[in-house]
Amino acid sequence: MFASLFITALIALAVLAMLGLVLVPLMAATGMSAHTSAKEHRAQAREIERLLAEKD
């Protein structure tokens, strides 16, 4: 009884570890994409502010 529970817990932990190994690169790629998008949006906002300031 205890052995089967122990094996089940080990399998569950192994599955969680494998899921983590799969998700980490996806999360990193998403974070890099978000960082790049934020940089582009900041640059666009600066350009818009500069154009609006020139009109005055």
CHARMM internal coordinates of N, CA and C (Angstrom, degrees):
IC EDIT
DIST 1 N 1 CA 1.4553
DIST 1 CA 1 C 1.5343
ANGL 1 N 1 CA 1 C 110.44
DIST 1 C 2 N 1.3393
ANGL 1 CA 1 C 2 N 115.80
DIHE 1 N 1 CA 1 C 2 N -53.32
DIST 2 N 2 CA 1.4609
ANGL 1 C 2 N 2 CA 119.60
DIHE 1 CA 1 C 2 N 2 CA -179.56
DIST 2 CA 2 C 1.5251
ANGL 2 N 2 CA 2 C 110.96
DIHE 1 C 2 N 2 CA 2 C -63.84
DIST 2 C 3 N 1.3255
ANGL 2 CA 2 C 3 N 116.25
DIHE 2 N 2 CA 2 C 3 N -38.33
DIST 3 N 3 CA 1.4709
ANGL 2 C 3 N 3 CA 119.82
DIHE 2 CA 2 C 3 N 3 CA -178.32
DIST 3 CA 3 C 1.5265
ANGL 3 N 3 CA 3 C 110.90
DIHE 2 C 3 N 3 CA 3 C -64.48
DIST 3 C 4 N 1.3338
ANGL 3 CA 3 C 4 N 117.92
DIHE 3 N 3 CA 3 C 4 N -41.34
DIST 4 N 4 CA 1.4694
ANGL 3 C 4 N 4 CA 119.71
DIHE 3 CA 3 C 4 N 4 CA -179.54
DIST 4 CA 4 C 1.5362
ANGL 4 N 4 CA 4 C 110.74
DIHE 3 C 4 N 4 CA 4 C -68.15
DIST 4 C 5 N 1.3172
ANGL 4 CA 4 C 5 N 116.87
DIHE 4 N 4 CA 4 C 5 N -36.35
DIST 5 N 5 CA 1.4606
ANGL 4 C 5 N 5 CA 120.40
DIHE 4 CA 4 C 5 N 5 CA 176.96
DIST 5 CA 5 C 1.5250
ANGL 5 N 5 CA 5 C 110.35
DIHE 4 C 5 N 5 CA 5 C -65.79
DIST 5 C 6 N 1.3187
ANGL 5 CA 5 C 6 N 115.64
DIHE 5 N 5 CA 5 C 6 N -41.58
DIST 6 N 6 CA 1.4645
ANGL 5 C 6 N 6 CA 121.36
DIHE 5 CA 5 C 6 N 6 CA 178.59
DIST 6 CA 6 C 1.5307
ANGL 6 N 6 CA 6 C 110.66
DIHE 5 C 6 N 6 CA 6 C -63.05
DIST 6 C 7 N 1.3248
ANGL 6 CA 6 C 7 N 116.98
DIHE 6 N 6 CA 6 C 7 N -44.73
DIST 7 N 7 CA 1.4655
ANGL 6 C 7 N 7 CA 121.17
DIHE 6 CA 6 C 7 N 7 CA 179.22
DIST 7 CA 7 C 1.5326
ANGL 7 N 7 CA 7 C 110.23
DIHE 6 C 7 N 7 CA 7 C -64.01
DIST 7 C 8 N 1.3220
ANGL 7 CA 7 C 8 N 116.55
DIHE 7 N 7 CA 7 C 8 N -41.01
DIST 8 N 8 CA 1.4668
ANGL 7 C 8 N 8 CA 120.59
DIHE 7 CA 7 C 8 N 8 CA 178.43
DIST 8 CA 8 C 1.5283
ANGL 8 N 8 CA 8 C 110.53
DIHE 7 C 8 N 8 CA 8 C -62.27
DIST 8 C 9 N 1.3162
ANGL 8 CA 8 C 9 N 117.04
DIHE 8 N 8 CA 8 C 9 N -42.71
DIST 9 N 9 CA 1.4663
ANGL 8 C 9 N 9 CA 120.67
DIHE 8 CA 8 C 9 N 9 CA 178.54
DIST 9 CA 9 C 1.5232
ANGL 9 N 9 CA 9 C 111.01
DIHE 8 C 9 N 9 CA 9 C -64.22
DIST 9 C 10 N 1.3289
ANGL 9 CA 9 C 10 N 117.20
DIHE 9 N 9 CA 9 C 10 N -40.95
DIST 10 N 10 CA 1.4674
ANGL 9 C 10 N 10 CA 120.46
DIHE 9 CA 9 C 10 N 10 CA 178.36
DIST 10 CA 10 C 1.5248
ANGL 10 N 10 CA 10 C 111.05
DIHE 9 C 10 N 10 CA 10 C -63.97
DIST 10 C 11 N 1.3231
ANGL 10 CA 10 C 11 N 116.52
DIHE 10 N 10 CA 10 C 11 N -40.96
DIST 11 N 11 CA 1.4653
ANGL 10 C 11 N 11 CA 119.99
DIHE 10 CA 10 C 11 N 11 CA 178.73
DIST 11 CA 11 C 1.5234
ANGL 11 N 11 CA 11 C 110.20
DIHE 10 C 11 N 11 CA 11 C -64.66
DIST 11 C 12 N 1.3254
ANGL 11 CA 11 C 12 N 116.79
DIHE 11 N 11 CA 11 C 12 N -41.92
DIST 12 N 12 CA 1.4604
ANGL 11 C 12 N 12 CA 120.46
DIHE 11 CA 11 C 12 N 12 CA 178.59
DIST 12 CA 12 C 1.5284
ANGL 12 N 12 CA 12 C 110.69
DIHE 11 C 12 N 12 CA 12 C -61.69
DIST 12 C 13 N 1.3203
ANGL 12 CA 12 C 13 N 117.13
DIHE 12 N 12 CA 12 C 13 N -42.77
DIST 13 N 13 CA 1.4664
ANGL 12 C 13 N 13 CA 120.14
DIHE 12 CA 12 C 13 N 13 CA 177.81
DIST 13 CA 13 C 1.5209
ANGL 13 N 13 CA 13 C 111.73
DIHE 12 C 13 N 13 CA 13 C -64.87
DIST 13 C 14 N 1.3287
ANGL 13 CA 13 C 14 N 116.30
DIHE 13 N 13 CA 13 C 14 N -38.95
DIST 14 N 14 CA 1.4616
ANGL 13 C 14 N 14 CA 119.84
DIHE 13 CA 13 C 14 N 14 CA 178.28
DIST 14 CA 14 C 1.5254
ANGL 14 N 14 CA 14 C 110.83
DIHE 13 C 14 N 14 CA 14 C -64.00
DIST 14 C 15 N 1.3235
ANGL 14 CA 14 C 15 N 116.52
DIHE 14 N 14 CA 14 C 15 N -41.05
DIST 15 N 15 CA 1.4664
ANGL 14 C 15 N 15 CA 120.16
DIHE 14 CA 14 C 15 N 15 CA 178.44
DIST 15 CA 15 C 1.5215
ANGL 15 N 15 CA 15 C 110.14
DIHE 14 C 15 N 15 CA 15 C -63.77
DIST 15 C 16 N 1.3215
ANGL 15 CA 15 C 16 N 117.90
DIHE 15 N 15 CA 15 C 16 N -43.35
DIST 16 N 16 CA 1.4643
ANGL 15 C 16 N 16 CA 120.79
DIHE 15 CA 15 C 16 N 16 CA 177.98
DIST 16 CA 16 C 1.5275
ANGL 16 N 16 CA 16 C 111.66
DIHE 15 C 16 N 16 CA 16 C -62.65
DIST 16 C 17 N 1.3239
ANGL 16 CA 16 C 17 N 116.32
DIHE 16 N 16 CA 16 C 17 N -39.57
DIST 17 N 17 CA 1.4671
ANGL 16 C 17 N 17 CA 119.71
DIHE 16 CA 16 C 17 N 17 CA 178.89
DIST 17 CA 17 C 1.5289
ANGL 17 N 17 CA 17 C 110.34
DIHE 16 C 17 N 17 CA 17 C -65.39
DIST 17 C 18 N 1.3221
ANGL 17 CA 17 C 18 N 117.06
DIHE 17 N 17 CA 17 C 18 N -42.29
DIST 18 N 18 CA 1.4649
ANGL 17 C 18 N 18 CA 120.13
DIHE 17 CA 17 C 18 N 18 CA 178.77
DIST 18 CA 18 C 1.5235
ANGL 18 N 18 CA 18 C 110.78
DIHE 17 C 18 N 18 CA 18 C -64.73
DIST 18 C 19 N 1.3186
ANGL 18 CA 18 C 19 N 116.73
DIHE 18 N 18 CA 18 C 19 N -40.20
DIST 19 N 19 CA 1.4565
ANGL 18 C 19 N 19 CA 120.60
DIHE 18 CA 18 C 19 N 19 CA 177.74
DIST 19 CA 19 C 1.5258
ANGL 19 N 19 CA 19 C 110.30
DIHE 18 C 19 N 19 CA 19 C -62.75
DIST 19 C 20 N 1.3193
ANGL 19 CA 19 C 20 N 116.26
DIHE 19 N 19 CA 19 C 20 N -40.95
DIST 20 N 20 CA 1.4615
ANGL 19 C 20 N 20 CA 120.19
DIHE 19 CA 19 C 20 N 20 CA 177.07
DIST 20 CA 20 C 1.5161
ANGL 20 N 20 CA 20 C 112.20
DIHE 19 C 20 N 20 CA 20 C -62.24
DIST 20 C 21 N 1.3329
ANGL 20 CA 20 C 21 N 116.80
DIHE 20 N 20 CA 20 C 21 N -40.84
DIST 21 N 21 CA 1.4607
ANGL 20 C 21 N 21 CA 120.13
DIHE 20 CA 20 C 21 N 21 CA 179.19
DIST 21 CA 21 C 1.5200
ANGL 21 N 21 CA 21 C 111.65
DIHE 20 C 21 N 21 CA 21 C -65.78
DIST 21 C 22 N 1.3095
ANGL 21 CA 21 C 22 N 116.71
DIHE 21 N 21 CA 21 C 22 N -29.90
DIST 22 N 22 CA 1.4654
ANGL 21 C 22 N 22 CA 120.11
DIHE 21 CA 21 C 22 N 22 CA 177.96
DIST 22 CA 22 C 1.5166
ANGL 22 N 22 CA 22 C 110.64
DIHE 21 C 22 N 22 CA 22 C -77.93
DIST 22 C 23 N 1.3216
ANGL 22 CA 22 C 23 N 117.50
DIHE 22 N 22 CA 22 C 23 N -38.80
DIST 23 N 23 CA 1.4622
ANGL 22 C 23 N 23 CA 120.55
DIHE 22 CA 22 C 23 N 23 CA -174.23
DIST 23 CA 23 C 1.5265
ANGL 23 N 23 CA 23 C 114.00
DIHE 22 C 23 N 23 CA 23 C -79.56
DIST 23 C 24 N 1.3162
ANGL 23 CA 23 C 24 N 118.26
DIHE 23 N 23 CA 23 C 24 N -27.53
DIST 24 N 24 CA 1.4761
ANGL 23 C 24 N 24 CA 120.42
DIHE 23 CA 23 C 24 N 24 CA -177.06
DIST 24 CA 24 C 1.5270
ANGL 24 N 24 CA 24 C 111.93
DIHE 23 C 24 N 24 CA 24 C -58.76
DIST 24 C 25 N 1.3405
ANGL 24 CA 24 C 25 N 119.92
DIHE 24 N 24 CA 24 C 25 N -48.74
DIST 25 N 25 CA 1.4723
ANGL 24 C 25 N 25 CA 117.80
DIHE 24 CA 24 C 25 N 25 CA 178.29
DIST 25 CA 25 C 1.5256
ANGL 25 N 25 CA 25 C 112.92
DIHE 24 C 25 N 25 CA 25 C -63.31
DIST 25 C 26 N 1.3363
ANGL 25 CA 25 C 26 N 116.82
DIHE 25 N 25 CA 25 C 26 N -35.20
DIST 26 N 26 CA 1.4596
ANGL 25 C 26 N 26 CA 119.17
DIHE 25 CA 25 C 26 N 26 CA 177.91
DIST 26 CA 26 C 1.5231
ANGL 26 N 26 CA 26 C 111.16
DIHE 25 C 26 N 26 CA 26 C -65.23
DIST 26 C 27 N 1.3151
ANGL 26 CA 26 C 27 N 117.00
DIHE 26 N 26 CA 26 C 27 N -41.74
DIST 27 N 27 CA 1.4657
ANGL 26 C 27 N 27 CA 120.42
DIHE 26 CA 26 C 27 N 27 CA 178.93
DIST 27 CA 27 C 1.5246
ANGL 27 N 27 CA 27 C 110.40
DIHE 26 C 27 N 27 CA 27 C -66.51
DIST 27 C 28 N 1.3245
ANGL 27 CA 27 C 28 N 116.98
DIHE 27 N 27 CA 27 C 28 N -38.96
DIST 28 N 28 CA 1.4576
ANGL 27 C 28 N 28 CA 120.12
DIHE 27 CA 27 C 28 N 28 CA 179.21
DIST 28 CA 28 C 1.5288
ANGL 28 N 28 CA 28 C 110.38
DIHE 27 C 28 N 28 CA 28 C -64.91
DIST 28 C 29 N 1.3186
ANGL 28 CA 28 C 29 N 117.05
DIHE 28 N 28 CA 28 C 29 N -43.33
DIST 29 N 29 CA 1.4642
ANGL 28 C 29 N 29 CA 120.67
DIHE 28 CA 28 C 29 N 29 CA 179.81
DIST 29 CA 29 C 1.5295
ANGL 29 N 29 CA 29 C 110.38
DIHE 28 C 29 N 29 CA 29 C -64.24
DIST 29 C 30 N 1.3126
ANGL 29 CA 29 C 30 N 116.91
DIHE 29 N 29 CA 29 C 30 N -40.26
DIST 30 N 30 CA 1.4568
ANGL 29 C 30 N 30 CA 120.69
DIHE 29 CA 29 C 30 N 30 CA 178.68
DIST 30 CA 30 C 1.5275
ANGL 30 N 30 CA 30 C 110.80
DIHE 29 C 30 N 30 CA 30 C -64.65
DIST 30 C 31 N 1.3198
ANGL 30 CA 30 C 31 N 116.24
DIHE 30 N 30 CA 30 C 31 N -42.00
DIST 31 N 31 CA 1.4592
ANGL 30 C 31 N 31 CA 120.07
DIHE 30 CA 30 C 31 N 31 CA 178.33
DIST 31 CA 31 C 1.5179
ANGL 31 N 31 CA 31 C 112.07
DIHE 30 C 31 N 31 CA 31 C -64.06
DIST 31 C 32 N 1.3259
ANGL 31 CA 31 C 32 N 116.31
DIHE 31 N 31 CA 31 C 32 N -40.59
DIST 32 N 32 CA 1.4695
ANGL 31 C 32 N 32 CA 119.58
DIHE 31 CA 31 C 32 N 32 CA 178.30
DIST 32 CA 32 C 1.5262
ANGL 32 N 32 CA 32 C 110.13
DIHE 31 C 32 N 32 CA 32 C -64.62
DIST 32 C 33 N 1.3190
ANGL 32 CA 32 C 33 N 116.68
DIHE 32 N 32 CA 32 C 33 N -40.66
DIST 33 N 33 CA 1.4600
ANGL 32 C 33 N 33 CA 121.29
DIHE 32 CA 32 C 33 N 33 CA 179.31
DIST 33 CA 33 C 1.5232
ANGL 33 N 33 CA 33 C 110.34
DIHE 32 C 33 N 33 CA 33 C -63.97
DIST 33 C 34 N 1.3231
ANGL 33 CA 33 C 34 N 116.84
DIHE 33 N 33 CA 33 C 34 N -43.55
DIST 34 N 34 CA 1.4622
ANGL 33 C 34 N 34 CA 120.72
DIHE 33 CA 33 C 34 N 34 CA 179.53
DIST 34 CA 34 C 1.5210
ANGL 34 N 34 CA 34 C 110.59
DIHE 33 C 34 N 34 CA 34 C -64.16
DIST 34 C 35 N 1.3300
ANGL 34 CA 34 C 35 N 116.88
DIHE 34 N 34 CA 34 C 35 N -39.37
DIST 35 N 35 CA 1.4622
ANGL 34 C 35 N 35 CA 120.78
DIHE 34 CA 34 C 35 N 35 CA 179.64
DIST 35 CA 35 C 1.5282
ANGL 35 N 35 CA 35 C 109.97
DIHE 34 C 35 N 35 CA 35 C -64.09
DIST 35 C 36 N 1.3223
ANGL 35 CA 35 C 36 N 116.94
DIHE 35 N 35 CA 35 C 36 N -43.53
DIST 36 N 36 CA 1.4628
ANGL 35 C 36 N 36 CA 121.07
DIHE 35 CA 35 C 36 N 36 CA 179.38
DIST 36 CA 36 C 1.5212
ANGL 36 N 36 CA 36 C 110.79
DIHE 35 C 36 N 36 CA 36 C -64.34
DIST 36 C 37 N 1.3268
ANGL 36 CA 36 C 37 N 116.32
DIHE 36 N 36 CA 36 C 37 N -43.02
DIST 37 N 37 CA 1.4681
ANGL 36 C 37 N 37 CA 120.11
DIHE 36 CA 36 C 37 N 37 CA 179.14
DIST 37 CA 37 C 1.5257
ANGL 37 N 37 CA 37 C 110.43
DIHE 36 C 37 N 37 CA 37 C -62.55
DIST 37 C 38 N 1.3166
ANGL 37 CA 37 C 38 N 117.13
DIHE 37 N 37 CA 37 C 38 N -41.15
DIST 38 N 38 CA 1.4644
ANGL 37 C 38 N 38 CA 120.59
DIHE 37 CA 37 C 38 N 38 CA -180.00
DIST 38 CA 38 C 1.5254
ANGL 38 N 38 CA 38 C 110.33
DIHE 37 C 38 N 38 CA 38 C -63.34
DIST 38 C 39 N 1.3223
ANGL 38 CA 38 C 39 N 117.42
DIHE 38 N 38 CA 38 C 39 N -40.47
DIST 39 N 39 CA 1.4649
ANGL 38 C 39 N 39 CA 120.15
DIHE 38 CA 38 C 39 N 39 CA 178.13
DIST 39 CA 39 C 1.5246
ANGL 39 N 39 CA 39 C 110.61
DIHE 38 C 39 N 39 CA 39 C -62.39
DIST 39 C 40 N 1.3350
ANGL 39 CA 39 C 40 N 115.57
DIHE 39 N 39 CA 39 C 40 N -43.68
DIST 40 N 40 CA 1.4675
ANGL 39 C 40 N 40 CA 119.33
DIHE 39 CA 39 C 40 N 40 CA 179.52
DIST 40 CA 40 C 1.5231
ANGL 40 N 40 CA 40 C 111.21
DIHE 39 C 40 N 40 CA 40 C -64.03
DIST 40 C 41 N 1.3207
ANGL 40 CA 40 C 41 N 117.23
DIHE 40 N 40 CA 40 C 41 N -40.68
DIST 41 N 41 CA 1.4600
ANGL 40 C 41 N 41 CA 120.20
DIHE 40 CA 40 C 41 N 41 CA 179.49
DIST 41 CA 41 C 1.5249
ANGL 41 N 41 CA 41 C 111.58
DIHE 40 C 41 N 41 CA 41 C -66.05
DIST 41 C 42 N 1.3300
ANGL 41 CA 41 C 42 N 116.46
DIHE 41 N 41 CA 41 C 42 N -38.26
DIST 42 N 42 CA 1.4688
ANGL 41 C 42 N 42 CA 119.07
DIHE 41 CA 41 C 42 N 42 CA 176.93
DIST 42 CA 42 C 1.5266
ANGL 42 N 42 CA 42 C 110.53
DIHE 41 C 42 N 42 CA 42 C -63.24
DIST 42 C 43 N 1.3273
ANGL 42 CA 42 C 43 N 116.25
DIHE 42 N 42 CA 42 C 43 N -41.54
DIST 43 N 43 CA 1.4658
ANGL 42 C 43 N 43 CA 119.70
DIHE 42 CA 42 C 43 N 43 CA 179.74
DIST 43 CA 43 C 1.5272
ANGL 43 N 43 CA 43 C 110.47
DIHE 42 C 43 N 43 CA 43 C -64.86
DIST 43 C 44 N 1.3313
ANGL 43 CA 43 C 44 N 116.71
DIHE 43 N 43 CA 43 C 44 N -40.81
DIST 44 N 44 CA 1.4617
ANGL 43 C 44 N 44 CA 119.70
DIHE 43 CA 43 C 44 N 44 CA 177.55
DIST 44 CA 44 C 1.5248
ANGL 44 N 44 CA 44 C 111.00
DIHE 43 C 44 N 44 CA 44 C -64.24
DIST 44 C 45 N 1.3172
ANGL 44 CA 44 C 45 N 117.22
DIHE 44 N 44 CA 44 C 45 N -41.24
DIST 45 N 45 CA 1.4639
ANGL 44 C 45 N 45 CA 120.81
DIHE 44 CA 44 C 45 N 45 CA 179.58
DIST 45 CA 45 C 1.5220
ANGL 45 N 45 CA 45 C 110.61
DIHE 44 C 45 N 45 CA 45 C -63.50
DIST 45 C 46 N 1.3316
ANGL 45 CA 45 C 46 N 117.46
DIHE 45 N 45 CA 45 C 46 N -41.63
DIST 46 N 46 CA 1.4725
ANGL 45 C 46 N 46 CA 120.27
DIHE 45 CA 45 C 46 N 46 CA 177.89
DIST 46 CA 46 C 1.5303
ANGL 46 N 46 CA 46 C 110.73
DIHE 45 C 46 N 46 CA 46 C -62.39
DIST 46 C 47 N 1.3352
ANGL 46 CA 46 C 47 N 116.07
DIHE 46 N 46 CA 46 C 47 N -41.27
DIST 47 N 47 CA 1.4610
ANGL 46 C 47 N 47 CA 119.70
DIHE 46 CA 46 C 47 N 47 CA 179.50
DIST 47 CA 47 C 1.5253
ANGL 47 N 47 CA 47 C 110.87
DIHE 46 C 47 N 47 CA 47 C -64.96
DIST 47 C 48 N 1.3155
ANGL 47 CA 47 C 48 N 117.19
DIHE 47 N 47 CA 47 C 48 N -41.53
DIST 48 N 48 CA 1.4646
ANGL 47 C 48 N 48 CA 120.55
DIHE 47 CA 47 C 48 N 48 CA 178.40
DIST 48 CA 48 C 1.5266
ANGL 48 N 48 CA 48 C 110.44
DIHE 47 C 48 N 48 CA 48 C -64.08
DIST 48 C 49 N 1.3281
ANGL 48 CA 48 C 49 N 116.70
DIHE 48 N 48 CA 48 C 49 N -43.82
DIST 49 N 49 CA 1.4610
ANGL 48 C 49 N 49 CA 120.07
DIHE 48 CA 48 C 49 N 49 CA 178.19
DIST 49 CA 49 C 1.5158
ANGL 49 N 49 CA 49 C 111.18
DIHE 48 C 49 N 49 CA 49 C -61.95
DIST 49 C 50 N 1.3291
ANGL 49 CA 49 C 50 N 117.26
DIHE 49 N 49 CA 49 C 50 N -38.88
DIST 50 N 50 CA 1.4601
ANGL 49 C 50 N 50 CA 121.14
DIHE 49 CA 49 C 50 N 50 CA 179.23
DIST 50 CA 50 C 1.5231
ANGL 50 N 50 CA 50 C 110.33
DIHE 49 C 50 N 50 CA 50 C -65.85
DIST 50 C 51 N 1.3301
ANGL 50 CA 50 C 51 N 117.12
DIHE 50 N 50 CA 50 C 51 N -42.55
DIST 51 N 51 CA 1.4563
ANGL 50 C 51 N 51 CA 120.44
DIHE 50 CA 50 C 51 N 51 CA 179.27
DIST 51 CA 51 C 1.5286
ANGL 51 N 51 CA 51 C 111.67
DIHE 50 C 51 N 51 CA 51 C -65.79
DIST 51 C 52 N 1.3272
ANGL 51 CA 51 C 52 N 116.31
DIHE 51 N 51 CA 51 C 52 N -39.46
DIST 52 N 52 CA 1.4606
ANGL 51 C 52 N 52 CA 119.24
DIHE 51 CA 51 C 52 N 52 CA 178.45
DIST 52 CA 52 C 1.5318
ANGL 52 N 52 CA 52 C 111.42
DIHE 51 C 52 N 52 CA 52 C -67.54
DIST 52 C 53 N 1.3271
ANGL 52 CA 52 C 53 N 116.74
DIHE 52 N 52 CA 52 C 53 N -35.83
DIST 53 N 53 CA 1.4644
ANGL 52 C 53 N 53 CA 120.91
DIHE 52 CA 52 C 53 N 53 CA 179.61
DIST 53 CA 53 C 1.5311
ANGL 53 N 53 CA 53 C 110.04
DIHE 52 C 53 N 53 CA 53 C -69.00
DIST 53 C 54 N 1.3224
ANGL 53 CA 53 C 54 N 118.24
DIHE 53 N 53 CA 53 C 54 N -33.08
DIST 54 N 54 CA 1.4629
ANGL 53 C 54 N 54 CA 121.41
DIHE 53 CA 53 C 54 N 54 CA 179.57
DIST 54 CA 54 C 1.5168
ANGL 54 N 54 CA 54 C 111.23
DIHE 53 C 54 N 54 CA 54 C -68.35
DIST 54 C 55 N 1.3142
ANGL 54 CA 54 C 55 N 118.65
DIHE 54 N 54 CA 54 C 55 N -30.91
DIST 55 N 55 CA 1.4620
ANGL 54 C 55 N 55 CA 121.34
DIHE 54 CA 54 C 55 N 55 CA -178.65
DIST 55 CA 55 C 1.5166
ANGL 55 N 55 CA 55 C 112.45
DIHE 54 C 55 N 55 CA 55 C -64.13
DIST 55 C 56 N 1.3238
ANGL 55 CA 55 C 56 N 116.74
DIHE 55 N 55 CA 55 C 56 N -33.23
DIST 56 N 56 CA 1.4784
ANGL 55 C 56 N 56 CA 120.71
DIHE 55 CA 55 C 56 N 56 CA -175.56
DIST 56 CA 56 C 1.4811
ANGL 56 N 56 CA 56 C 112.52
DIHE 55 C 56 N 56 CA 56 C -70.10
END
COOR INIT
IC SEED 1 N 1 CA 1 C
IC BUILD
